Amino acid sequence: MDVKQAKVWMVGIVLFFGVILGSGCLGPVATKAPPSAAETLEINVSAALGLKEALLDIQKNYEAAYPNVKIVYNLAAAGALQAQIEQGAPADVFISAAVKQMDELQKKNLVKTETRKNLVGNQLVLVVPQGSTLNLKDFKDLAQPGVQHFGLGAPETVPAGVYGIEVLKSLGVWDAVKAKAVLGKDVRTLLVYAETGNAEASIVFSTVAATSDKVKVVAAAPPGSHSPIIFPGAVLANSKQLKAAEAFLNYLSSPEGMKVFEKYGFNPLTKQ
């Protein structure tokens, strides 16, 4: 091979590898791919049904502030939610309507104890249909002959039912009225009993009563007649979004979260 041929050969080699490098066949060069959009984080929240309106309002605010987070609610009676969690149902946050359910889950190491906090309180009231002609002014009046049925939460799963029984026992009328109790699976069902007249009265949380214009509150439970009404929240031990779940729980107890709870009649128990 003479000098002229060697030069041509070298030029061909350079051009060949230039094409290869330019086409990217030898692997990526220094250019960066555009960053992908943040993945949506889904937080599953199992919460007492009595919190529905407040939590839906909070969901709008939270998802607007954090577009990459989606809140998914499972709303039911606290006892039913406890059973679901014990059976392995996926959830990141649990909010109960009483400490009992939270305590039992904590004993089974199903919640992250360090995240637990008391969020809000509530009041227990007696409601009757808006057009009721019965002269009910006190929980003791459930013993009147005109009251044939009253709505009461099933105490096995509905904290409002437990509080209600405590009130009636405290007032000394439980034995006289317990046969009249129509047990409901949650506080919303109890409200419907009164709205439709299927029960002459129902015992519900004041915040639930406030959602209906078909009933009226005729009495509030006397101070000291029942255990303190506390709605505790905690991150669950098997959460797949521990940091995001704790951030949401912290938001619930923040001034912004408490402002919404207060709007719906809850009593703040924690502030940051």
ABEGO torsion letter per residue (X at the ends): XBAAAAAAAAAAAAAAAAAAAAAGAAEBBABBBBBBBBBBBBBBBBBBAAAAAAAAAAAAAAAAABAABBBBBBBBBAAAAAAAAAAGBBBABBBBABAAAAAAAAAAGABBAAABBBABBBBBBBBBBAABABBBABAAAAABAABABBBBBBAAABAAAAAAAAAAAAAGAAAAAAAABBBBABAAAAAAAAAAGABABBBBBAAAAAABAABBBABBBBBGABBBBBBBBBBBAABABAAAAAAAAAAAABAAAAAAAAAAGBBBABBX
